[in-house]
Amino acid sequence: MAKCIVCGKKGFFLKLNRERTCAPCKQKEEEIEQKLLRYISDLEKEDKAREWGVAPWPYEMLASMYRQKKDHRKEVAILERFAAQKYVCSPQAERLLERLKEVD
Ligand SMILES: [Zn+2]
């Protein structure tokens, strides 16, 4: 029986996509992804002016999302994008960069 890995909905007639999520979950996920990407663009623009360094959490969220989906290419891309920024040194930032080494 088909079962959505995000919301846990199941049924014989439930349609799942390649990532084994149902349509509403897929849509929600895409909305979150778009929001995070927009947020990151804003952060990076803002940081060009202020140079405080970007916060790692939106990058980390996206990287986790891509990892869950086994989208290796996008996971590396977002980690590299983070590594190319000025960032505030923190355990979270270190963890992200460690992860880039792992997946590379
Ligand atoms: Zn679902």
Residues whose N, C-alpha, C, O or C-beta is under 5 A from the ligand:
A	BS01	ZN	C4 V6 C7 G8 K9 T21 C22 C25
